[in-house]
Amino acid sequence: MKPGGIMCFNCRSDGYENEEYGYKAKFENLEKQKRWKLISNSDGDYYGANYPTGRGPLTSRVLVYKILPF
């Protein structure tokens, strides 16, 4: 990614919040290091109305960051 570029991705909200995986801590650490700046952090439906049989609806964390010069 070039500085000034926009990175957008998603991950399941339960995984994002789970300290064992460390996603949230790593993303926050990159912010503290001024490697990127959070633009948006929101929840949405992971599967929409078409989630697999036997599995309830899940939410997805949608994250948008701007890459900072370093």
PDB file of N, CA, C, O and CB in Angstrom:
ATOM      1  N   MET A   1       0.835  -1.176   0.000  1.00  0.00           N
ATOM      2  CA  MET A   1       0.000   0.000   0.000  1.00  0.00           C
ATOM      3  C   MET A   1       0.880   1.239   0.000  1.00  0.00           C
ATOM      4  O   MET A   1       1.889   1.311   0.700  1.00  0.00           O
ATOM      5  CB  MET A   1      -0.950  -0.002   1.205  1.00  0.00           C
ATOM      6  N   LYS A   2       0.478   2.188  -0.787  1.00  0.00           N
ATOM      7  CA  LYS A   2       1.168   3.475  -0.806  1.00  0.00           C
ATOM      8  C   LYS A   2       0.603   4.389   0.270  1.00  0.00           C
ATOM      9  O   LYS A   2      -0.586   4.313   0.579  1.00  0.00           O
ATOM     10  CB  LYS A   2       1.050   4.138  -2.191  1.00  0.00           C
ATOM     11  N   PRO A   3       1.434   5.253   0.847  1.00  0.00           N
ATOM     12  CA  PRO A   3       0.903   6.249   1.765  1.00  0.00           C
ATOM     13  C   PRO A   3      -0.208   7.061   1.092  1.00  0.00           C
ATOM     14  O   PRO A   3      -0.094   7.461  -0.067  1.00  0.00           O
ATOM     15  CB  PRO A   3       2.028   7.180   2.257  1.00  0.00           C
ATOM     16  N   GLY A   4      -1.266   7.286   1.838  1.00  0.00           N
ATOM     17  CA  GLY A   4      -2.436   7.973   1.303  1.00  0.00           C
ATOM     18  C   GLY A   4      -3.477   7.009   0.751  1.00  0.00           C
ATOM     19  O   GLY A   4      -4.613   7.403   0.489  1.00  0.00           O
ATOM     20  N   GLY A   5      -3.091   5.736   0.571  1.00  0.00           N
ATOM     21  CA  GLY A   5      -4.022   4.731   0.074  1.00  0.00           C
ATOM     22  C   GLY A   5      -5.073   4.378   1.124  1.00  0.00           C
ATOM     23  O   GLY A   5      -4.879   4.587   2.322  1.00  0.00           O
ATOM     24  N   ILE A   6      -6.176   3.844   0.648  1.00  0.00           N
ATOM     25  CA  ILE A   6      -7.280   3.448   1.527  1.00  0.00           C
ATOM     26  C   ILE A   6      -7.357   1.925   1.549  1.00  0.00           C
ATOM     27  O   ILE A   6      -7.356   1.275   0.504  1.00  0.00           O
ATOM     28  CB  ILE A   6      -8.641   4.071   1.053  1.00  0.00           C
ATOM     29  N   MET A   7      -7.425   1.370   2.755  1.00  0.00           N
ATOM     30  CA  MET A   7      -7.557  -0.074   2.927  1.00  0.00           C
ATOM     31  C   MET A   7      -8.908  -0.358   3.575  1.00  0.00           C
ATOM     32  O   MET A   7      -9.242   0.204   4.618  1.00  0.00           O
ATOM     33  CB  MET A   7      -6.384  -0.655   3.789  1.00  0.00           C
ATOM     34  N   CYS A   8      -9.669  -1.230   2.946  1.00  0.00           N
ATOM     35  CA  CYS A   8     -10.990  -1.602   3.460  1.00  0.00           C
ATOM     36  C   CYS A   8     -11.048  -3.122   3.538  1.00  0.00           C
ATOM     37  O   CYS A   8     -10.715  -3.816   2.578  1.00  0.00           O
ATOM     38  CB  CYS A   8     -12.147  -1.036   2.551  1.00  0.00           C
ATOM     39  N   PHE A   9     -11.475  -3.633   4.695  1.00  0.00           N
ATOM     40  CA  PHE A   9     -11.605  -5.081   4.845  1.00  0.00           C
ATOM     41  C   PHE A   9     -12.621  -5.385   5.931  1.00  0.00           C
ATOM     42  O   PHE A   9     -13.056  -4.496   6.663  1.00  0.00           O
ATOM     43  CB  PHE A   9     -10.240  -5.731   5.178  1.00  0.00           C
ATOM     44  N   ASN A  10     -12.986  -6.629   6.021  1.00  0.00           N
ATOM     45  CA  ASN A  10     -13.928  -7.029   7.067  1.00  0.00           C
ATOM     46  C   ASN A  10     -13.444  -8.306   7.737  1.00  0.00           C
ATOM     47  O   ASN A  10     -12.659  -9.070   7.175  1.00  0.00           O
ATOM     48  CB  ASN A  10     -15.346  -7.230   6.484  1.00  0.00           C
ATOM     49  N   CYS A  11     -13.929  -8.513   8.945  1.00  0.00           N
ATOM     50  CA  CYS A  11     -13.713  -9.762   9.666  1.00  0.00           C
ATOM     51  C   CYS A  11     -14.912  -9.967  10.583  1.00  0.00           C
ATOM     52  O   CYS A  11     -15.599  -9.015  10.955  1.00  0.00           O
ATOM     53  CB  CYS A  11     -12.360  -9.741  10.477  1.00  0.00           C
ATOM     54  N   ARG A  12     -15.145 -11.194  10.933  1.00  0.00           N
ATOM     55  CA  ARG A  12     -16.278 -11.450  11.828  1.00  0.00           C
ATOM     56  C   ARG A  12     -16.081 -10.699  13.131  1.00  0.00           C
ATOM     57  O   ARG A  12     -14.981 -10.659  13.681  1.00  0.00           O
ATOM     58  CB  ARG A  12     -16.442 -12.965  12.098  1.00  0.00           C
ATOM     59  N   SER A  13     -17.157 -10.108  13.613  1.00  0.00           N
ATOM     60  CA  SER A  13     -17.080  -9.302  14.835  1.00  0.00           C
ATOM     61  C   SER A  13     -16.634 -10.120  16.033  1.00  0.00           C
ATOM     62  O   SER A  13     -15.892  -9.622  16.880  1.00  0.00           O
ATOM     63  CB  SER A  13     -18.422  -8.666  15.127  1.00  0.00           C
ATOM     64  N   ASP A  14     -17.076 -11.374  16.118  1.00  0.00           N
ATOM     65  CA  ASP A  14     -16.658 -12.192  17.259  1.00  0.00           C
ATOM     66  C   ASP A  14     -15.148 -12.453  17.232  1.00  0.00           C
ATOM     67  O   ASP A  14     -14.519 -12.522  18.287  1.00  0.00           O
ATOM     68  CB  ASP A  14     -17.423 -13.526  17.266  1.00  0.00           C
ATOM     69  N   GLY A  15     -14.567 -12.598  16.052  1.00  0.00           N
ATOM     70  CA  GLY A  15     -13.125 -12.767  15.937  1.00  0.00           C
ATOM     71  C   GLY A  15     -12.363 -11.487  16.234  1.00  0.00           C
ATOM     72  O   GLY A  15     -11.302 -11.519  16.858  1.00  0.00           O
ATOM     73  N   TYR A  16     -12.902 -10.366  15.789  1.00  0.00           N
ATOM     74  CA  TYR A  16     -12.275  -9.064  16.024  1.00  0.00           C
ATOM     75  C   TYR A  16     -12.188  -8.759  17.515  1.00  0.00           C
ATOM     76  O   TYR A  16     -11.175  -8.245  17.990  1.00  0.00           O
ATOM     77  CB  TYR A  16     -13.057  -7.957  15.306  1.00  0.00           C
ATOM     78  N   GLU A  17     -13.241  -9.075  18.245  1.00  0.00           N
ATOM     79  CA  GLU A  17     -13.299  -8.774  19.676  1.00  0.00           C
ATOM     80  C   GLU A  17     -12.556  -9.799  20.539  1.00  0.00           C
ATOM     81  O   GLU A  17     -12.238  -9.506  21.692  1.00  0.00           O
ATOM     82  CB  GLU A  17     -14.739  -8.697  20.118  1.00  0.00           C
ATOM     83  N   ASN A  18     -12.275 -10.988  20.009  1.00  0.00           N
ATOM     84  CA  ASN A  18     -11.646 -12.063  20.759  1.00  0.00           C
ATOM     85  C   ASN A  18     -10.159 -11.751  20.990  1.00  0.00           C
ATOM     86  O   ASN A  18      -9.381 -11.693  20.038  1.00  0.00           O
ATOM     87  CB  ASN A  18     -11.812 -13.407  20.015  1.00  0.00           C
ATOM     88  N   GLU A  19      -9.774 -11.555  22.238  1.00  0.00           N
ATOM     89  CA  GLU A  19      -8.387 -11.208  22.571  1.00  0.00           C
ATOM     90  C   GLU A  19      -7.399 -12.301  22.166  1.00  0.00           C
ATOM     91  O   GLU A  19      -6.232 -12.013  21.903  1.00  0.00           O
ATOM     92  CB  GLU A  19      -8.263 -10.938  24.061  1.00  0.00           C
ATOM     93  N   GLU A  20      -7.856 -13.538  22.115  1.00  0.00           N
ATOM     94  CA  GLU A  20      -6.976 -14.650  21.727  1.00  0.00           C
ATOM     95  C   GLU A  20      -6.438 -14.463  20.305  1.00  0.00           C
ATOM     96  O   GLU A  20      -5.287 -14.804  20.031  1.00  0.00           O
ATOM     97  CB  GLU A  20      -7.731 -15.992  21.831  1.00  0.00           C
ATOM     98  N   TYR A  21      -7.252 -13.930  19.411  1.00  0.00           N
ATOM     99  CA  TYR A  21      -6.819 -13.701  18.026  1.00  0.00           C
ATOM    100  C   TYR A  21      -5.944 -12.462  17.906  1.00  0.00           C
ATOM    101  O   TYR A  21      -5.036 -12.426  17.076  1.00  0.00           O
ATOM    102  CB  TYR A  21      -8.030 -13.564  17.107  1.00  0.00           C
ATOM    103  N   GLY A  22      -6.201 -11.461  18.711  1.00  0.00           N
ATOM    104  CA  GLY A  22      -5.356 -10.275  18.748  1.00  0.00           C
ATOM    105  C   GLY A  22      -5.572  -9.262  17.634  1.00  0.00           C
ATOM    106  O   GLY A  22      -4.768  -8.342  17.488  1.00  0.00           O
ATOM    107  N   TYR A  23      -6.635  -9.403  16.840  1.00  0.00           N
ATOM    108  CA  TYR A  23      -6.877  -8.463  15.740  1.00  0.00           C
ATOM    109  C   TYR A  23      -7.030  -7.031  16.240  1.00  0.00           C
ATOM    110  O   TYR A  23      -6.334  -6.126  15.780  1.00  0.00           O
ATOM    111  CB  TYR A  23      -8.124  -8.873  14.964  1.00  0.00           C
ATOM    112  N   LYS A  24      -7.934  -6.836  17.171  1.00  0.00           N
ATOM    113  CA  LYS A  24      -8.230  -5.492  17.658  1.00  0.00           C
ATOM    114  C   LYS A  24      -6.973  -4.830  18.228  1.00  0.00           C
ATOM    115  O   LYS A  24      -6.697  -3.669  17.928  1.00  0.00           O
ATOM    116  CB  LYS A  24      -9.337  -5.542  18.724  1.00  0.00           C
ATOM    117  N   ALA A  25      -6.224  -5.549  19.036  1.00  0.00           N
ATOM    118  CA  ALA A  25      -5.006  -5.007  19.635  1.00  0.00           C
ATOM    119  C   ALA A  25      -3.979  -4.650  18.557  1.00  0.00           C
ATOM    120  O   ALA A  25      -3.332  -3.607  18.644  1.00  0.00           O
ATOM    121  CB  ALA A  25      -4.404  -6.015  20.628  1.00  0.00           C
ATOM    122  N   LYS A  26      -3.827  -5.500  17.553  1.00  0.00           N
ATOM    123  CA  LYS A  26      -2.865  -5.240  16.480  1.00  0.00           C
ATOM    124  C   LYS A  26      -3.273  -4.005  15.683  1.00  0.00           C
ATOM    125  O   LYS A  26      -2.431  -3.164  15.367  1.00  0.00           O
ATOM    126  CB  LYS A  26      -2.749  -6.463  15.548  1.00  0.00           C
ATOM    127  N   PHE A  27      -4.560  -3.891  15.355  1.00  0.00           N
ATOM    128  CA  PHE A  27      -5.033  -2.739  14.589  1.00  0.00           C
ATOM    129  C   PHE A  27      -4.841  -1.448  15.386  1.00  0.00           C
ATOM    130  O   PHE A  27      -4.429  -0.428  14.833  1.00  0.00           O
ATOM    131  CB  PHE A  27      -6.518  -2.917  14.208  1.00  0.00           C
ATOM    132  N   GLU A  28      -5.138  -1.495  16.682  1.00  0.00           N
ATOM    133  CA  GLU A  28      -4.955  -0.316  17.534  1.00  0.00           C
ATOM    134  C   GLU A  28      -3.475   0.039  17.661  1.00  0.00           C
ATOM    135  O   GLU A  28      -3.121   1.218  17.701  1.00  0.00           O
ATOM    136  CB  GLU A  28      -5.562  -0.561  18.929  1.00  0.00           C
ATOM    137  N   ASN A  29      -2.617  -0.967  17.724  1.00  0.00           N
ATOM    138  CA  ASN A  29      -1.178  -0.737  17.800  1.00  0.00           C
ATOM    139  C   ASN A  29      -0.666  -0.040  16.535  1.00  0.00           C
ATOM    140  O   ASN A  29       0.174   0.855  16.620  1.00  0.00           O
ATOM    141  CB  ASN A  29      -0.438  -2.066  18.011  1.00  0.00           C
ATOM    142  N   LEU A  30      -1.162  -0.442  15.379  1.00  0.00           N
ATOM    143  CA  LEU A  30      -0.763   0.213  14.133  1.00  0.00           C
ATOM    144  C   LEU A  30      -1.218   1.672  14.104  1.00  0.00           C
ATOM    145  O   LEU A  30      -0.541   2.523  13.525  1.00  0.00           O
ATOM    146  CB  LEU A  30      -1.339  -0.542  12.929  1.00  0.00           C
ATOM    147  N   GLU A  31      -2.353   1.961  14.721  1.00  0.00           N
ATOM    148  CA  GLU A  31      -2.803   3.354  14.844  1.00  0.00           C
ATOM    149  C   GLU A  31      -1.853   4.146  15.752  1.00  0.00           C
ATOM    150  O   GLU A  31      -1.460   5.264  15.418  1.00  0.00           O
ATOM    151  CB  GLU A  31      -4.251   3.412  15.402  1.00  0.00           C
ATOM    152  N   LYS A  32      -1.489   3.566  16.896  1.00  0.00           N
ATOM    153  CA  LYS A  32      -0.587   4.245  17.831  1.00  0.00           C
ATOM    154  C   LYS A  32       0.784   4.501  17.207  1.00  0.00           C
ATOM    155  O   LYS A  32       1.435   5.500  17.513  1.00  0.00           O
ATOM    156  CB  LYS A  32      -0.429   3.417  19.106  1.00  0.00           C
ATOM    157  N   GLN A  33       1.215   3.593  16.332  1.00  0.00           N
ATOM    158  CA  GLN A  33       2.489   3.740  15.636  1.00  0.00           C
ATOM    159  C   GLN A  33       2.381   4.708  14.458  1.00  0.00           C
ATOM    160  O   GLN A  33       3.368   4.975  13.773  1.00  0.00           O
ATOM    161  CB  GLN A  33       2.979   2.381  15.150  1.00  0.00           C
ATOM    162  N   LYS A  34       1.188   5.224  14.231  1.00  0.00           N
ATOM    163  CA  LYS A  34       0.908   6.151  13.123  1.00  0.00           C
ATOM    164  C   LYS A  34       1.222   5.527  11.764  1.00  0.00           C
ATOM    165  O   LYS A  34       1.722   6.194  10.858  1.00  0.00           O
ATOM    166  CB  LYS A  34       1.716   7.440  13.296  1.00  0.00           C
ATOM    167  N   ARG A  35       0.918   4.236  11.643  1.00  0.00           N
ATOM    168  CA  ARG A  35       1.060   3.538  10.363  1.00  0.00           C
ATOM    169  C   ARG A  35      -0.196   3.696   9.515  1.00  0.00           C
ATOM    170  O   ARG A  35      -0.138   3.701   8.286  1.00  0.00           O
ATOM    171  CB  ARG A  35       1.357   2.048  10.592  1.00  0.00           C
ATOM    172  N   TRP A  36      -1.344   3.826  10.202  1.00  0.00           N
ATOM    173  CA  TRP A  36      -2.603   4.061   9.514  1.00  0.00           C
ATOM    174  C   TRP A  36      -3.558   4.798  10.418  1.00  0.00           C
ATOM    175  O   TRP A  36      -3.364   4.848  11.632  1.00  0.00           O
ATOM    176  CB  TRP A  36      -3.222   2.749   9.045  1.00  0.00           C
ATOM    177  N   LYS A  37      -4.598   5.375   9.823  1.00  0.00           N
ATOM    178  CA  LYS A  37      -5.595   6.138  10.569  1.00  0.00           C
ATOM    179  C   LYS A  37      -6.967   5.538  10.288  1.00  0.00           C
ATOM    180  O   LYS A  37      -7.342   5.328   9.134  1.00  0.00           O
ATOM    181  CB  LYS A  37      -5.555   7.656  10.186  1.00  0.00           C
ATOM    182  N   LEU A  38      -7.702   5.267  11.347  1.00  0.00           N
ATOM    183  CA  LEU A  38      -9.037   4.700  11.205  1.00  0.00           C
ATOM    184  C   LEU A  38      -9.976   5.733  10.598  1.00  0.00           C
ATOM    185  O   LEU A  38     -10.057   6.867  11.072  1.00  0.00           O
ATOM    186  CB  LEU A  38      -9.574   4.213  12.566  1.00  0.00           C
ATOM    187  N   ILE A  39     -10.678   5.336   9.555  1.00  0.00           N
ATOM    188  CA  ILE A  39     -11.680   6.193   8.919  1.00  0.00           C
ATOM    189  C   ILE A  39     -13.077   5.737   9.319  1.00  0.00           C
ATOM    190  O   ILE A  39     -13.950   6.558   9.598  1.00  0.00           O
ATOM    191  CB  ILE A  39     -11.525   6.174   7.378  1.00  0.00           C
ATOM    192  N   SER A  40     -13.284   4.414   9.347  1.00  0.00           N
ATOM    193  CA  SER A  40     -14.608   3.888   9.676  1.00  0.00           C
ATOM    194  C   SER A  40     -14.482   2.517  10.319  1.00  0.00           C
ATOM    195  O   SER A  40     -13.639   1.706   9.934  1.00  0.00           O
ATOM    196  CB  SER A  40     -15.495   3.809   8.419  1.00  0.00           C
ATOM    197  N   ASN A  41     -15.341   2.274  11.312  1.00  0.00           N
ATOM    198  CA  ASN A  41     -15.406   0.990  12.004  1.00  0.00           C
ATOM    199  C   ASN A  41     -16.878   0.734  12.275  1.00  0.00           C
ATOM    200  O   ASN A  41     -17.472   1.377  13.141  1.00  0.00           O
ATOM    201  CB  ASN A  41     -14.547   0.984  13.342  1.00  0.00           C
ATOM    202  N   SER A  42     -17.467  -0.190  11.548  1.00  0.00           N
ATOM    203  CA  SER A  42     -18.905  -0.431  11.686  1.00  0.00           C
ATOM    204  C   SER A  42     -19.212  -1.920  11.618  1.00  0.00           C
ATOM    205  O   SER A  42     -18.395  -2.719  11.160  1.00  0.00           O
ATOM    206  CB  SER A  42     -19.685   0.319  10.597  1.00  0.00           C
ATOM    207  N   ASP A  43     -20.393  -2.273  12.077  1.00  0.00           N
ATOM    208  CA  ASP A  43     -20.867  -3.659  12.017  1.00  0.00           C
ATOM    209  C   ASP A  43     -21.901  -3.801  10.912  1.00  0.00           C
ATOM    210  O   ASP A  43     -22.669  -2.883  10.627  1.00  0.00           O
ATOM    211  CB  ASP A  43     -21.464  -4.100  13.378  1.00  0.00           C
ATOM    212  N   GLY A  44     -21.898  -4.967  10.305  1.00  0.00           N
ATOM    213  CA  GLY A  44     -22.894  -5.296   9.295  1.00  0.00           C
ATOM    214  C   GLY A  44     -23.194  -6.779   9.364  1.00  0.00           C
ATOM    215  O   GLY A  44     -22.569  -7.510  10.132  1.00  0.00           O
ATOM    216  N   ASP A  45     -24.142  -7.223   8.568  1.00  0.00           N
ATOM    217  CA  ASP A  45     -24.471  -8.646   8.511  1.00  0.00           C
ATOM    218  C   ASP A  45     -23.372  -9.397   7.771  1.00  0.00           C
ATOM    219  O   ASP A  45     -22.956  -8.990   6.687  1.00  0.00           O
ATOM    220  CB  ASP A  45     -25.841  -8.869   7.822  1.00  0.00           C
ATOM    221  N   TYR A  46     -22.907 -10.485   8.355  1.00  0.00           N
ATOM    222  CA  TYR A  46     -21.840 -11.274   7.731  1.00  0.00           C
ATOM    223  C   TYR A  46     -22.360 -12.050   6.525  1.00  0.00           C
ATOM    224  O   TYR A  46     -21.720 -12.080   5.474  1.00  0.00           O
ATOM    225  CB  TYR A  46     -21.225 -12.242   8.751  1.00  0.00           C
ATOM    226  N   TYR A  47     -23.520 -12.673   6.682  1.00  0.00           N
ATOM    227  CA  TYR A  47     -24.092 -13.457   5.600  1.00  0.00           C
ATOM    228  C   TYR A  47     -25.314 -12.804   4.988  1.00  0.00           C
ATOM    229  O   TYR A  47     -25.818 -13.296   3.979  1.00  0.00           O
ATOM    230  CB  TYR A  47     -24.448 -14.822   6.093  1.00  0.00           C
ATOM    231  N   GLY A  48     -25.812 -11.719   5.553  1.00  0.00           N
ATOM    232  CA  GLY A  48     -27.086 -11.176   5.108  1.00  0.00           C
ATOM    233  C   GLY A  48     -28.184 -12.152   5.495  1.00  0.00           C
ATOM    234  O   GLY A  48     -28.118 -12.767   6.559  1.00  0.00           O
ATOM    235  N   ALA A  49     -29.175 -12.299   4.659  1.00  0.00           N
ATOM    236  CA  ALA A  49     -30.291 -13.200   4.951  1.00  0.00           C
ATOM    237  C   ALA A  49     -29.960 -14.642   4.573  1.00  0.00           C
ATOM    238  O   ALA A  49     -30.758 -15.541   4.841  1.00  0.00           O
ATOM    239  CB  ALA A  49     -31.548 -12.743   4.209  1.00  0.00           C
ATOM    240  N   ASN A  50     -28.801 -14.883   3.958  1.00  0.00           N
ATOM    241  CA  ASN A  50     -28.474 -16.212   3.418  1.00  0.00           C
ATOM    242  C   ASN A  50     -27.459 -16.966   4.265  1.00  0.00           C
ATOM    243  O   ASN A  50     -26.576 -17.629   3.721  1.00  0.00           O
ATOM    244  CB  ASN A  50     -27.942 -16.078   2.011  1.00  0.00           C
ATOM    245  N   TYR A  51     -27.569 -16.876   5.589  1.00  0.00           N
ATOM    246  CA  TYR A  51     -26.610 -17.592   6.421  1.00  0.00           C
ATOM    247  C   TYR A  51     -26.848 -19.095   6.340  1.00  0.00           C
ATOM    248  O   TYR A  51     -27.977 -19.525   6.106  1.00  0.00           O
ATOM    249  CB  TYR A  51     -26.699 -17.116   7.877  1.00  0.00           C
ATOM    250  N   PRO A  52     -25.810 -19.896   6.527  1.00  0.00           N
ATOM    251  CA  PRO A  52     -25.902 -21.348   6.376  1.00  0.00           C
ATOM    252  C   PRO A  52     -26.910 -21.971   7.346  1.00  0.00           C
ATOM    253  O   PRO A  52     -27.131 -21.476   8.450  1.00  0.00           O
ATOM    254  CB  PRO A  52     -24.534 -21.977   6.585  1.00  0.00           C
ATOM    255  N   THR A  53     -27.501 -23.057   6.901  1.00  0.00           N
ATOM    256  CA  THR A  53     -28.443 -23.799   7.732  1.00  0.00           C
ATOM    257  C   THR A  53     -27.761 -24.248   9.016  1.00  0.00           C
ATOM    258  O   THR A  53     -26.629 -24.731   8.994  1.00  0.00           O
ATOM    259  CB  THR A  53     -29.010 -25.013   6.970  1.00  0.00           C
ATOM    260  N   GLY A  54     -28.454 -24.085  10.123  1.00  0.00           N
ATOM    261  CA  GLY A  54     -27.915 -24.501  11.409  1.00  0.00           C
ATOM    262  C   GLY A  54     -27.025 -23.463  12.060  1.00  0.00           C
ATOM    263  O   GLY A  54     -26.516 -23.680  13.160  1.00  0.00           O
ATOM    264  N   ARG A  55     -26.838 -22.365  11.408  1.00  0.00           N
ATOM    265  CA  ARG A  55     -25.992 -21.309  11.968  1.00  0.00           C
ATOM    266  C   ARG A  55     -26.794 -20.019  11.977  1.00  0.00           C
ATOM    267  O   ARG A  55     -27.374 -19.625  10.965  1.00  0.00           O
ATOM    268  CB  ARG A  55     -24.664 -21.140  11.152  1.00  0.00           C
ATOM    269  N   GLY A  56     -26.818 -19.379  13.115  1.00  0.00           N
ATOM    270  CA  GLY A  56     -27.553 -18.125  13.222  1.00  0.00           C
ATOM    271  C   GLY A  56     -26.830 -16.987  12.531  1.00  0.00           C
ATOM    272  O   GLY A  56     -25.705 -17.148  12.058  1.00  0.00           O
ATOM    273  N   PRO A  57     -27.470 -15.852  12.476  1.00  0.00           N
ATOM    274  CA  PRO A  57     -26.825 -14.691  11.841  1.00  0.00           C
ATOM    275  C   PRO A  57     -25.573 -14.260  12.608  1.00  0.00           C
ATOM    276  O   PRO A  57     -25.513 -14.368  13.833  1.00  0.00           O
ATOM    277  CB  PRO A  57     -27.814 -13.513  11.752  1.00  0.00           C
ATOM    278  N   LEU A  58     -24.592 -13.779  11.881  1.00  0.00           N
ATOM    279  CA  LEU A  58     -23.347 -13.282  12.452  1.00  0.00           C
ATOM    280  C   LEU A  58     -23.140 -11.843  11.993  1.00  0.00           C
ATOM    281  O   LEU A  58     -23.653 -11.431  10.952  1.00  0.00           O
ATOM    282  CB  LEU A  58     -22.140 -14.180  12.041  1.00  0.00           C
ATOM    283  N   THR A  59     -22.391 -11.093  12.773  1.00  0.00           N
ATOM    284  CA  THR A  59     -22.058  -9.747  12.329  1.00  0.00           C
ATOM    285  C   THR A  59     -20.608  -9.701  11.866  1.00  0.00           C
ATOM    286  O   THR A  59     -19.771 -10.502  12.284  1.00  0.00           O
ATOM    287  CB  THR A  59     -22.302  -8.721  13.456  1.00  0.00           C
ATOM    288  N   SER A  60     -20.344  -8.758  11.008  1.00  0.00           N
ATOM    289  CA  SER A  60     -19.025  -8.560  10.445  1.00  0.00           C
ATOM    290  C   SER A  60     -18.559  -7.157  10.788  1.00  0.00           C
ATOM    291  O   SER A  60     -19.328  -6.203  10.676  1.00  0.00           O
ATOM    292  CB  SER A  60     -19.028  -8.789   8.917  1.00  0.00           C
ATOM    293  N   ARG A  61     -17.320  -7.024  11.200  1.00  0.00           N
ATOM    294  CA  ARG A  61     -16.734  -5.711  11.454  1.00  0.00           C
ATOM    295  C   ARG A  61     -16.146  -5.225  10.130  1.00  0.00           C
ATOM    296  O   ARG A  61     -15.301  -5.901   9.543  1.00  0.00           O
ATOM    297  CB  ARG A  61     -15.635  -5.766  12.599  1.00  0.00           C
ATOM    298  N   VAL A  62     -16.581  -4.076   9.666  1.00  0.00           N
ATOM    299  CA  VAL A  62     -16.072  -3.477   8.432  1.00  0.00           C
ATOM    300  C   VAL A  62     -15.163  -2.319   8.841  1.00  0.00           C
ATOM    301  O   VAL A  62     -15.597  -1.375   9.501  1.00  0.00           O
ATOM    302  CB  VAL A  62     -17.251  -2.989   7.485  1.00  0.00           C
ATOM    303  N   LEU A  63     -13.906  -2.406   8.440  1.00  0.00           N
ATOM    304  CA  LEU A  63     -12.898  -1.430   8.841  1.00  0.00           C
ATOM    305  C   LEU A  63     -12.308  -0.743   7.615  1.00  0.00           C
ATOM    306  O   LEU A  63     -12.004  -1.387   6.611  1.00  0.00           O
ATOM    307  CB  LEU A  63     -11.786  -2.105   9.662  1.00  0.00           C
ATOM    308  N   VAL A  64     -12.153   0.566   7.713  1.00  0.00           N
ATOM    309  CA  VAL A  64     -11.550   1.354   6.643  1.00  0.00           C
ATOM    310  C   VAL A  64     -10.441   2.195   7.262  1.00  0.00           C
ATOM    311  O   VAL A  64     -10.665   2.938   8.218  1.00  0.00           O
ATOM    312  CB  VAL A  64     -12.616   2.256   5.912  1.00  0.00           C
ATOM    313  N   TYR A  65      -9.249   2.067   6.704  1.00  0.00           N
ATOM    314  CA  TYR A  65      -8.085   2.809   7.204  1.00  0.00           C
ATOM    315  C   TYR A  65      -7.423   3.578   6.056  1.00  0.00           C
ATOM    316  O   TYR A  65      -7.479   3.171   4.896  1.00  0.00           O
ATOM    317  CB  TYR A  65      -7.061   1.844   7.872  1.00  0.00           C
ATOM    318  N   LYS A  66      -6.799   4.692   6.414  1.00  0.00           N
ATOM    319  CA  LYS A  66      -5.951   5.425   5.480  1.00  0.00           C
ATOM    320  C   LYS A  66      -4.511   5.140   5.866  1.00  0.00           C
ATOM    321  O   LYS A  66      -4.140   5.271   7.032  1.00  0.00           O
ATOM    322  CB  LYS A  66      -6.257   6.969   5.497  1.00  0.00           C
ATOM    323  N   ILE A  67      -3.699   4.749   4.892  1.00  0.00           N
ATOM    324  CA  ILE A  67      -2.300   4.442   5.131  1.00  0.00           C
ATOM    325  C   ILE A  67      -1.526   5.756   5.253  1.00  0.00           C
ATOM    326  O   ILE A  67      -1.622   6.625   4.387  1.00  0.00           O
ATOM    327  CB  ILE A  67      -1.718   3.548   3.991  1.00  0.00           C
ATOM    328  N   LEU A  68      -0.761   5.889   6.338  1.00  0.00           N
ATOM    329  CA  LEU A  68      -0.011   7.114   6.608  1.00  0.00           C
ATOM    330  C   LEU A  68       1.442   6.980   6.141  1.00  0.00           C
ATOM    331  O   LEU A  68       1.976   5.873   6.079  1.00  0.00           O
ATOM    332  CB  LEU A  68      -0.060   7.450   8.110  1.00  0.00           C
ATOM    333  N   PRO A  69       2.073   8.096   5.818  1.00  0.00           N
ATOM    334  CA  PRO A  69       3.502   8.023   5.440  1.00  0.00           C
ATOM    335  C   PRO A  69       4.348   7.577   6.632  1.00  0.00           C
ATOM    336  O   PRO A  69       4.060   7.938   7.773  1.00  0.00           O
ATOM    337  CB  PRO A  69       4.005   9.402   4.915  1.00  0.00           C
ATOM    338  N   PHE A  70       5.381   6.798   6.366  1.00  0.00           N
ATOM    339  CA  PHE A  70       6.283   6.361   7.437  1.00  0.00           C
ATOM    340  C   PHE A  70       7.705   6.286   6.942  1.00  0.00           C
ATOM    341  O   PHE A  70       8.607   5.936   7.704  1.00  0.00           O
ATOM    342  CB  PHE A  70       5.852   5.004   7.990  1.00  0.00           C
TER     343      PHE A  70
END
